[in-house]
């Protein structure tokens, strides 16, 4: 397998984290967004959205992080993506949150600071705080987001929550989130990405 | 089953459309967003995101349209959501597009006009056009978005594309999209929502 990847991308890290937990090997192909490497003719053939991550597996090309996470779980028959109706729906709920409040709030707040992206700071911040309140409230009496065990819902929501401080968003007011981050970091195969050594934990 | 629903919501219509295609009965509970009915204590117990649709099925409460679509397909063992790794990944790719470019582009452009929402018109429009180009390009040599048959990827992407005109976005420059809309409308069980009789088709 080949992963078109950027080290500082939380979306790419989701795939790297799942691969590490599943014990999957792959070749990393670094793509520099700021050098326009996702906008070449060649790359647009792989992903017309001009985004990373992209996974290439034996001729199959799959873009979008939640699609890649789902693909790898089904290919490996992993219970990190359940198959029954209710637990699958619970995972999908939080994948939707990862693509909405987390991406348009937490990830954008970080992208303003880290990559100079031209998003509106205040409205981004409002969405980011909404995301944290939602997740913290949900985790008050739960260990994991979707079911009673780790799933790709946790893997998809985790990176930009654990990098919130890079967007000047403080998670120290959300102890249930901090405890959840701690649990994820204790999972077998867990790997970090840059910036995560500064996540404020309890 | 109970569906907490708003007639003019494209996200709610996705669930109504799938139920119609699967022949499922349910009770509709109308929720008025503008009257704050999604922000009552009682409703927030159902969905802390204060959004519709919400499905209640025999005590289970499921929020978010892509979660509800997935739940109903698995519950009914419908091939509108495939189970194998590759076709599942293809569906997930377009569910992600439905939650990103389509929601933050096409749906927001409509929400500015129709509900007076305070989104930025120009940047919303740019995302909406990106969505249309992506979908139209993909459909150049395909009948359906994800696989060689209709799936919930089509059901999730369809509403705000077919309502683009309500956000002053013209789809008549995208004939592959127009043909795809025509195919969806010919599916057994298909139902419309308000505004769709004005979709410009070939």
Interface residues (C-beta under 8 A of the other chain):
Chain A: X48 X49 X60 X62 X63 X64 X65 X66 X67 X68 X70 X71 X72 X74 X75 X83 X84 X85 X86 X88 X89 X90 X92 X93 X95 X96 X97 X99 X100 X101 X103 X104 X120 X134 X137 X138
Chain B: X48 X49 X60 X62 X63 X64 X65 X66 X67 X68 X70 X71 X72 X74 X75 X83 X84 X85 X86 X88 X89 X90 X92 X93 X95 X96 X97 X99 X100 X101 X103 X104 X120 X134 X137 X138
